[in-house]
Amino acid sequence: MQLGKMITRFCEGKGWTIARLARESGVPKPTLHGWTTGRSALNLNQLRKVASALQVPLHELAFGEPDPYEKPGEEILKELFSGDVRISIHRIERRTRQK
C-alpha cells in the first residue's frame, strides 16, 4: 500500500519509529501499524495529524507525490471535507459467470 510506504519513508527521514510518530501525532500506534500494513481503514482527521507531525502535505503522504492541482500553501482536502471521513480501498476482482 502506498500510504504505508510513505509513512515508513517519512519516519525514516526523521529518524522516527512508528511509536514516536504515534506520540507526536496523537494517533494510536495500532492504527498506524494497520495503515502501514493496509489492514485498517483511514480516518481523515487522523491522517491530517500524521501529516502535520511529519511536516508533509497530506496529498504527498497519501499518494507519494505533490498534488498537481494544489497551489503552494493551500490544502484542497481541508476545504472539501469537514468532520470524520473513512476511506477504504479494496481490490475488486471480476468473476466469470459459469453456466
Short mmCIF file of the C-alpha atoms (twelve columns), coordinates in Angstrom:
data_MODEL
# 
_entry.id   MODEL 
# 
loop_
_atom_site.group_PDB 
_atom_site.id 
_atom_site.type_symbol 
_atom_site.label_atom_id 
_atom_site.label_alt_id 
_atom_site.label_comp_id 
_atom_site.label_asym_id 
_atom_site.label_seq_id 
_atom_site.Cartn_x 
_atom_site.Cartn_y 
_atom_site.Cartn_z 
_atom_site.pdbx_PDB_model_num 
ATOM 1  C CA . MET A 1  0.000   0.000   0.000   1 
ATOM 2  C CA . GLN A 2  1.330   3.416   -0.958  1 
ATOM 3  C CA . LEU A 3  0.381   5.100   2.333   1 
ATOM 4  C CA . GLY A 4  2.296   2.547   4.369   1 
ATOM 5  C CA . LYS A 5  5.411   3.077   2.275   1 
ATOM 6  C CA . MET A 6  5.124   6.839   2.602   1 
ATOM 7  C CA . ILE A 7  4.670   6.742   6.374   1 
ATOM 8  C CA . THR A 8  7.709   4.493   6.666   1 
ATOM 9  C CA . ARG A 9  9.756   6.709   4.326   1 
ATOM 10 C CA . PHE A 10 8.938   9.950   6.145   1 
ATOM 11 C CA . CYS A 11 9.525   8.356   9.557   1 
ATOM 12 C CA . GLU A 12 12.913  7.051   8.436   1 
ATOM 13 C CA . GLY A 13 13.762  10.517  7.101   1 
ATOM 14 C CA . LYS A 14 13.165  11.970  10.556  1 
ATOM 15 C CA . GLY A 15 14.759  9.047   12.364  1 
ATOM 16 C CA . TRP A 16 11.408  8.195   13.952  1 
ATOM 17 C CA . THR A 17 9.777   4.889   14.774  1 
ATOM 18 C CA . ILE A 18 6.047   4.250   14.499  1 
ATOM 19 C CA . ALA A 19 5.901   4.623   18.287  1 
ATOM 20 C CA . ARG A 20 7.435   8.097   18.057  1 
ATOM 21 C CA . LEU A 21 5.025   9.063   15.268  1 
ATOM 22 C CA . ALA A 22 2.144   7.887   17.463  1 
ATOM 23 C CA . ARG A 23 3.360   10.127  20.306  1 
ATOM 24 C CA . GLU A 24 3.949   13.137  18.043  1 
ATOM 25 C CA . SER A 25 0.664   12.848  16.130  1 
ATOM 26 C CA . GLY A 26 -1.659  11.565  18.825  1 
ATOM 27 C CA . VAL A 27 -2.761  8.719   16.526  1 
ATOM 28 C CA . PRO A 28 -2.702  5.330   18.293  1 
ATOM 29 C CA . LYS A 29 0.199   3.045   17.438  1 
ATOM 30 C CA . PRO A 30 -2.095  0.121   16.421  1 
ATOM 31 C CA . THR A 31 -3.861  2.422   13.950  1 
ATOM 32 C CA . LEU A 32 -0.555  3.459   12.385  1 
ATOM 33 C CA . HIS A 33 0.550   -0.171  12.138  1 
ATOM 34 C CA . GLY A 34 -2.773  -1.009  10.488  1 
ATOM 35 C CA . TRP A 35 -2.205  1.735   7.923   1 
ATOM 36 C CA . THR A 36 1.308   0.544   7.141   1 
ATOM 37 C CA . THR A 37 0.032   -2.981  6.531   1 
ATOM 38 C CA . GLY A 38 -3.137  -1.873  4.755   1 
ATOM 39 C CA . ARG A 39 -5.370  -3.572  7.321   1 
ATOM 40 C CA . SER A 40 -7.039  -0.514  8.859   1 
ATOM 41 C CA . ALA A 41 -9.465  1.939   7.326   1 
ATOM 42 C CA . LEU A 42 -8.272  5.517   7.100   1 
ATOM 43 C CA . ASN A 43 -9.625  8.359   9.176   1 
ATOM 44 C CA . LEU A 44 -9.016  11.714  7.504   1 
ATOM 45 C CA . ASN A 45 -8.623  13.639  10.758  1 
ATOM 46 C CA . GLN A 46 -6.018  11.172  11.986  1 
ATOM 47 C CA . LEU A 47 -4.262  11.227  8.619   1 
ATOM 48 C CA . ARG A 48 -4.065  15.031  8.867   1 
ATOM 49 C CA . LYS A 49 -2.489  14.722  12.318  1 
ATOM 50 C CA . VAL A 50 0.139   12.328  10.956  1 
ATOM 51 C CA . ALA A 51 0.899   14.623  8.005   1 
ATOM 52 C CA . SER A 52 1.193   17.574  10.375  1 
ATOM 53 C CA . ALA A 53 3.502   15.696  12.758  1 
ATOM 54 C CA . LEU A 54 5.703   14.630  9.838   1 
ATOM 55 C CA . GLN A 55 5.506   18.160  8.372   1 
ATOM 56 C CA . VAL A 56 4.466   16.945  4.919   1 
ATOM 57 C CA . PRO A 57 1.439   17.826  2.774   1 
ATOM 58 C CA . LEU A 58 -1.483  15.438  3.178   1 
ATOM 59 C CA . HIS A 59 -1.598  14.598  -0.544  1 
ATOM 60 C CA . GLU A 60 2.108   13.777  -0.623  1 
ATOM 61 C CA . LEU A 61 1.769   11.497  2.390   1 
ATOM 62 C CA . ALA A 62 -1.202  9.667   0.888   1 
ATOM 63 C CA . PHE A 63 -0.060  9.433   -2.735  1 
ATOM 64 C CA . GLY A 64 3.713   9.842   -2.686  1 
ATOM 65 C CA . GLU A 65 3.773   12.959  -4.852  1 
ATOM 66 C CA . PRO A 66 2.790   16.608  -4.570  1 
ATOM 67 C CA . ASP A 67 -0.784  17.481  -5.522  1 
ATOM 68 C CA . PRO A 68 -0.596  18.861  -9.083  1 
ATOM 69 C CA . TYR A 69 -3.754  20.962  -8.518  1 
ATOM 70 C CA . GLU A 70 -2.785  22.449  -5.184  1 
ATOM 71 C CA . LYS A 71 -1.421  25.947  -5.009  1 
ATOM 72 C CA . PRO A 72 1.527   26.386  -2.653  1 
ATOM 73 C CA . GLY A 73 0.318   26.985  0.873   1 
ATOM 74 C CA . GLU A 74 -3.208  25.624  0.264   1 
ATOM 75 C CA . GLU A 75 -4.568  22.252  1.150   1 
ATOM 76 C CA . ILE A 76 -7.544  21.319  -1.005  1 
ATOM 77 C CA . LEU A 77 -8.751  18.440  1.164   1 
ATOM 78 C CA . LYS A 78 -9.187  20.761  4.151   1 
ATOM 79 C CA . GLU A 79 -11.795 22.713  2.212   1 
ATOM 80 C CA . LEU A 80 -13.587 19.677  0.796   1 
ATOM 81 C CA . PHE A 81 -14.075 17.679  3.966   1 
ATOM 82 C CA . SER A 82 -15.236 18.654  7.383   1 
ATOM 83 C CA . GLY A 83 -15.709 16.005  10.009  1 
ATOM 84 C CA . ASP A 84 -14.836 12.364  10.015  1 
ATOM 85 C CA . VAL A 85 -14.283 10.594  6.696   1 
ATOM 86 C CA . ARG A 86 -13.204 6.987   6.412   1 
ATOM 87 C CA . ILE A 87 -11.626 5.703   3.248   1 
ATOM 88 C CA . SER A 88 -11.318 2.043   2.488   1 
ATOM 89 C CA . ILE A 89 -9.808  0.688   -0.704  1 
ATOM 90 C CA . HIS A 90 -10.366 -2.903  -1.720  1 
ATOM 91 C CA . ARG A 91 -9.265  -4.859  -4.733  1 
ATOM 92 C CA . ILE A 92 -12.207 -5.745  -6.935  1 
ATOM 93 C CA . GLU A 93 -11.878 -8.875  -8.971  1 
ATOM 94 C CA . ARG A 94 -14.008 -9.748  -11.933 1 
ATOM 95 C CA . ARG A 95 -15.504 -13.175 -11.722 1 
ATOM 96 C CA . THR A 96 -16.636 -15.006 -14.801 1 
ATOM 97 C CA . ARG A 97 -20.122 -16.358 -14.670 1 
ATOM 98 C CA . GLN A 98 -20.363 -20.103 -15.016 1 
ATOM 99 C CA . LYS A 99 -23.316 -21.619 -16.859 1 
# 
